[in-house]
Amino acid sequence: MASVNEPNEIPTTNSMSSADPTAIPTGELTPGAALKYAWWAYLFFITAPFIVFVAMLYRYLVVTPGPDSPMANRWFLAAMAYLITFVPAAIFWRSHIFKPYYDGHPVAPRGYLKGMMIVWGSLCLGGVLALTGCLVTRTLAPGIAPAIIAFVLFLPFWPSGRTMVKTVGSSDDPQRYEEPR
């Protein structure tokens, strides 16, 4: 009975052979589960700035005692400095985590989640920082520009999971190489 699994039964670590290369150790994240978690994280990271944006619009359109323009410029510069510094650093760090992909191997699911969450988190934080500046200073311009930049940079990084399951070859081979997503 221990060696025979029912068709709908999930194999346990006792019934898996240690020689089975497709066996996933207990507690290990599968590519499908990592992609599901990635989509939930992506939706969270896109919803958080939207909520701050709605609060900022409400404050700007309904409760407007008067703008604070000099402070708005400082918030704008702080948000742009953040985007210029931390977003490229996050993308470079993701490239470091995705190194197996560039060598022609799939990325581990935990590495995929970690790499994408670093990029999404830095872009989300940049957008929220810019929108918070708009909220605090009661101005739309120039603070909305970094938020729009962060949003536009965020959209192409949707989770596809290709780097976890698809091996496309070395980055030295332009015939087989694809940018990771």
DRENDO-1510 file (C-alpha; in Angstrom, 1 decimal, always signed):
<recs>
REC; n; res; u; v; w
REC; 1; MET; +0.0; +0.0; +0.0 .
REC; 2; ALA; +2.9; +2.4; +0.6 .
REC; 3; SER; +4.3; +1.9; -2.9 .
REC; 4; VAL; +1.0; +2.3; -4.8 .
REC; 5; ASN; -0.4; +5.8; -5.1 .
REC; 6; GLU; -4.0; +6.5; -6.1 .
REC; 7; PRO; -4.3; +8.6; -9.2 .
REC; 8; ASN; -5.6; +11.6; -7.3 .
REC; 9; GLU; -3.2; +11.2; -4.3 .
REC; 10; ILE; -0.3; +13.6; -3.9 .
REC; 11; PRO; +2.9; +11.7; -3.4 .
REC; 12; THR; +4.5; +12.1; +0.0 .
REC; 13; THR; +8.2; +12.2; +0.7 .
REC; 14; ASN; +8.0; +8.5; +1.9 .
REC; 15; SER; +6.6; +7.3; -1.5 .
REC; 16; MET; +9.1; +9.3; -3.6 .
REC; 17; SER; +12.3; +7.7; -4.6 .
REC; 18; SER; +15.4; +9.7; -3.9 .
REC; 19; ALA; +16.6; +8.9; -7.4 .
REC; 20; ASP; +13.5; +10.5; -9.0 .
REC; 21; PRO; +14.8; +13.8; -10.5 .
REC; 22; THR; +11.2; +15.2; -10.8 .
REC; 23; ALA; +10.5; +14.8; -7.1 .
REC; 24; ILE; +10.2; +18.1; -5.3 .
REC; 25; PRO; +11.4; +18.1; -1.7 .
REC; 26; THR; +8.9; +19.0; +1.0 .
REC; 27; GLY; +8.7; +22.7; +1.6 .
REC; 28; GLU; +10.2; +23.5; -1.9 .
REC; 29; LEU; +8.3; +26.0; -4.0 .
REC; 30; THR; +7.1; +24.8; -7.4 .
REC; 31; PRO; +7.1; +27.1; -10.5 .
REC; 32; GLY; +3.3; +27.1; -10.6 .
REC; 33; ALA; +3.0; +28.1; -7.0 .
REC; 34; ALA; +5.7; +30.8; -7.4 .
REC; 35; LEU; +3.9; +32.2; -10.4 .
REC; 36; LYS; +0.6; +32.3; -8.4 .
REC; 37; TYR; +2.4; +34.1; -5.6 .
REC; 38; ALA; +4.0; +36.5; -8.1 .
REC; 39; TRP; +0.7; +37.4; -9.6 .
REC; 40; TRP; -0.7; +38.2; -6.1 .
REC; 41; ALA; +2.3; +40.3; -5.3 .
REC; 42; TYR; +2.1; +42.1; -8.7 .
REC; 43; LEU; -1.5; +42.9; -8.0 .
REC; 44; PHE; -0.7; +44.2; -4.5 .
REC; 45; PHE; +2.2; +46.3; -5.8 .
REC; 46; ILE; -0.1; +47.9; -8.4 .
REC; 47; THR; -3.0; +48.4; -6.0 .
REC; 48; ALA; -1.0; +50.1; -3.3 .
REC; 49; PRO; +0.0; +53.2; -5.4 .
REC; 50; PHE; -3.6; +53.3; -6.8 .
REC; 51; ILE; -5.0; +53.7; -3.3 .
REC; 52; VAL; -2.5; +56.5; -2.5 .
REC; 53; PHE; -3.4; +58.1; -5.9 .
REC; 54; VAL; -7.2; +58.1; -5.0 .
REC; 55; ALA; -6.4; +59.6; -1.6 .
REC; 56; MET; -4.2; +62.2; -3.3 .
REC; 57; LEU; -7.0; +63.1; -5.8 .
REC; 58; TYR; -9.5; +63.3; -3.1 .
REC; 59; ARG; -7.4; +65.7; -1.1 .
REC; 60; TYR; -6.5; +67.8; -4.1 .
REC; 61; LEU; -10.1; +68.0; -5.5 .
REC; 62; VAL; -12.1; +68.2; -2.3 .
REC; 63; VAL; -10.0; +69.4; +0.6 .
REC; 64; THR; -7.6; +72.0; -0.9 .
REC; 65; PRO; -6.6; +74.7; +1.6 .
REC; 66; GLY; -3.7; +75.8; -0.7 .
REC; 67; PRO; -0.6; +74.3; -2.4 .
REC; 68; ASP; +2.9; +74.3; -0.9 .
REC; 69; SER; +5.0; +74.8; -4.1 .
REC; 70; PRO; +8.6; +75.0; -2.6 .
REC; 71; MET; +8.0; +71.8; -0.7 .
REC; 72; ALA; +6.5; +70.2; -3.8 .
REC; 73; ASN; +9.8; +70.7; -5.6 .
REC; 74; ARG; +11.7; +69.0; -2.8 .
REC; 75; TRP; +9.4; +66.0; -2.9 .
REC; 76; PHE; +9.8; +65.8; -6.6 .
REC; 77; LEU; +13.6; +65.9; -6.4 .
REC; 78; ALA; +13.5; +63.3; -3.6 .
REC; 79; ALA; +11.2; +60.9; -5.7 .
REC; 80; MET; +13.3; +61.4; -8.8 .
REC; 81; ALA; +16.6; +60.7; -6.9 .
REC; 82; TYR; +15.0; +57.6; -5.5 .
REC; 83; LEU; +13.9; +56.4; -8.9 .
REC; 84; ILE; +17.3; +57.2; -10.5 .
REC; 85; THR; +19.2; +55.4; -7.7 .
REC; 86; PHE; +17.2; +52.5; -6.5 .
REC; 87; VAL; +15.3; +51.2; -9.5 .
REC; 88; PRO; +18.4; +50.5; -11.6 .
REC; 89; ALA; +20.0; +49.0; -8.5 .
REC; 90; ALA; +17.0; +46.7; -8.1 .
REC; 91; ILE; +17.2; +45.7; -11.8 .
REC; 92; PHE; +20.9; +44.9; -11.5 .
REC; 93; TRP; +20.2; +42.9; -8.4 .
REC; 94; ARG; +17.5; +40.9; -10.2 .
REC; 95; SER; +20.0; +40.3; -13.0 .
REC; 96; HIS; +22.4; +38.9; -10.4 .
REC; 97; ILE; +19.7; +36.6; -9.0 .
REC; 98; PHE; +18.7; +35.5; -12.5 .
REC; 99; LYS; +22.3; +34.6; -13.4 .
REC; 100; PRO; +21.4; +30.9; -14.0 .
REC; 101; TYR; +19.0; +32.0; -16.7 .
REC; 102; TYR; +21.8; +33.8; -18.5 .
REC; 103; ASP; +23.9; +30.6; -18.4 .
REC; 104; GLY; +21.1; +28.6; -20.0 .
REC; 105; HIS; +19.5; +27.2; -16.9 .
REC; 106; PRO; +16.1; +27.9; -15.3 .
REC; 107; VAL; +15.9; +30.2; -12.3 .
REC; 108; ALA; +14.8; +28.6; -9.0 .
REC; 109; PRO; +11.2; +29.6; -8.1 .
REC; 110; ARG; +12.3; +31.3; -4.8 .
REC; 111; GLY; +14.9; +33.2; -6.8 .
REC; 112; TYR; +12.3; +34.3; -9.3 .
REC; 113; LEU; +10.0; +35.6; -6.6 .
REC; 114; LYS; +12.9; +37.3; -4.8 .
REC; 115; GLY; +14.2; +39.0; -8.0 .
REC; 116; MET; +10.8; +40.2; -9.2 .
REC; 117; MET; +9.7; +41.4; -5.8 .
REC; 118; ILE; +12.8; +43.5; -5.5 .
REC; 119; VAL; +12.0; +45.3; -8.7 .
REC; 120; TRP; +8.3; +45.6; -8.1 .
REC; 121; GLY; +8.9; +46.8; -4.5 .
REC; 122; SER; +11.4; +49.5; -5.6 .
REC; 123; LEU; +9.0; +50.8; -8.3 .
REC; 124; CYS; +6.0; +50.7; -6.0 .
REC; 125; LEU; +7.9; +52.5; -3.3 .
REC; 126; GLY; +9.0; +55.2; -5.8 .
REC; 127; GLY; +5.4; +55.7; -7.0 .
REC; 128; VAL; +4.1; +55.9; -3.5 .
REC; 129; LEU; +6.8; +58.3; -2.5 .
REC; 130; ALA; +6.0; +60.6; -5.4 .
REC; 131; LEU; +2.2; +60.4; -4.7 .
REC; 132; THR; +2.8; +61.0; -1.0 .
REC; 133; GLY; +4.6; +64.2; -2.0 .
REC; 134; CYS; +1.6; +65.2; -4.0 .
REC; 135; LEU; -0.7; +64.4; -1.0 .
REC; 136; VAL; +1.4; +66.3; +1.5 .
REC; 137; THR; +2.0; +69.4; -0.7 .
REC; 138; ARG; -1.5; +69.4; -2.2 .
REC; 139; THR; -0.1; +69.8; -5.7 .
REC; 140; LEU; -0.2; +67.6; -8.8 .
REC; 141; ALA; +2.8; +69.0; -10.6 .
REC; 142; PRO; +5.7; +68.3; -10.6 .
REC; 143; GLY; +5.2; +65.4; -8.2 .
REC; 144; ILE; +2.9; +63.3; -10.4 .
REC; 145; ALA; +5.7; +62.8; -13.0 .
REC; 146; PRO; +7.8; +60.4; -10.9 .
REC; 147; ALA; +4.7; +58.4; -10.1 .
REC; 148; ILE; +3.8; +58.1; -13.8 .
REC; 149; ILE; +7.4; +57.1; -14.6 .
REC; 150; ALA; +7.3; +54.4; -11.9 .
REC; 151; PHE; +3.9; +53.1; -13.1 .
REC; 152; VAL; +5.1; +53.0; -16.8 .
REC; 153; LEU; +8.3; +51.2; -15.7 .
REC; 154; PHE; +6.2; +48.8; -13.5 .
REC; 155; LEU; +3.8; +47.6; -16.2 .
REC; 156; PRO; +6.2; +45.6; -18.5 .
REC; 157; PHE; +7.5; +43.6; -15.5 .
REC; 158; TRP; +4.3; +41.4; -15.2 .
REC; 159; PRO; +5.0; +37.9; -14.0 .
REC; 160; SER; +5.4; +35.3; -16.8 .
REC; 161; GLY; +7.5; +32.8; -15.1 .
REC; 162; ARG; +9.4; +31.9; -18.3 .
REC; 163; THR; +12.8; +32.1; -16.5 .
REC; 164; MET; +11.7; +29.3; -14.1 .
REC; 165; VAL; +10.7; +26.8; -16.8 .
REC; 166; LYS; +12.2; +27.8; -20.1 .
REC; 167; THR; +15.9; +27.4; -20.8 .
REC; 168; VAL; +16.8; +29.6; -23.8 .
REC; 169; GLY; +20.6; +29.3; -23.9 .
REC; 170; SER; +23.5; +31.4; -23.0 .
REC; 171; SER; +23.5; +35.2; -23.3 .
REC; 172; ASP; +26.5; +34.8; -25.6 .
REC; 173; ASP; +24.3; +33.1; -28.2 .
REC; 174; PRO; +22.0; +35.8; -29.8 .
REC; 175; GLN; +20.2; +33.1; -31.8 .
REC; 176; ARG; +18.7; +31.5; -28.7 .
REC; 177; TYR; +18.7; +34.3; -26.0 .
REC; 178; GLU; +15.6; +36.0; -24.8 .
REC; 179; GLU; +15.3; +38.7; -22.1 .
REC; 180; PRO; +14.0; +37.3; -18.8 .
REC; 181; ARG; +10.6; +38.2; -17.5 .
</recs>
